[in-house]
């Protein structure tokens, strides 16, 4: 088998304007899927018959999520596969983190996926088939200085995913998590102070309780997308409620 085949399937991907979400959407299109790419950064919808259709959506807005799902139901464009890849990172210690930064992490990283899954669960249950893959983070597995809001929100997302998997299992619908480590995306690069950021990330930062990456390299969005497509595919047909960490060994199997 040379690749994945999602011909005839509709796939929704959030956070699809950049980084991991963009790569995931691209890979599904290459695998034959009709992709609904969702992101707040998209200003205008693209044509309905495009293989990759971009739609603006603020997943923090429960009303907007419900309205989108109703619209897509009318267009017969509800998903066979849902990928929640949207995420925000806000840094700060517990005593310095602003309330807005805390809330933004929860709103985008947890509440948004909850709104989408809540709206789409009746659809998945009625189909009695399908897959959900939620992109969390290895920060959900190990504590990191200045990442309390991000880590807590991603841990909550993973727990939410496991509960969704349990509820959907009787209907033949699977729900899994992919937890990337340091991945070469605009989010990661935004944390670097200079051109040595990649080398420092790979080497680790013991004073911040951050181990290095045993494989000696950053993940690429393609590395993460490969895990997402696998979990969404029939090859993972008996895998549900799992959290696959894609971080080059940085959490040392924690």
Secondary structure, 3 states (H helix, E strand, C coil): CCCCCCCCCEEEEECCCCHHHHHHHHHHHHCCCEEEEEECCCCCCCCCCCCEEEEECCCCCHHHHHHHHHHHHHCCCCCCEEEECCCCCCCECCCCCCHHHHHHHHHHHHHHHHHHHHHHHHHHHHHCCCEEEEECCHHHCCCCCCEHHHHHHHHHHHHHHHHHHHHHHHHCCEEEEEEECCECCHHHHCCCCCCCHHHHHHHCEHHHCECCCCCCCCECHHHHHHHHHHHHCHHHCCCCCCEEEECCCCCCCC
